[in-house]
């Protein structure tokens, strides 16, 4: 979902950020740009890849298995363990 479309639907930076998959600060920036007339017609935000994208299936598995209770620092440590195992020579 596009950022401005999500904001129009929710009228909330945080809720729009959750729908659009970005920070509420990013939503605020784009809304401010639109309100000040600084967006050329037809310009929409570009979605960029994130470093975490390659790990999302594993992270989602841990979140589902823990019913959303897994902490971020635990996930970070587990991902480090996974990377070390993957980098080990055979």
Helices and strands as residue ranges (DSSP letters): H 3-10, H 13-20, H 24-35, G 51-55, H 56-65, H 72-87
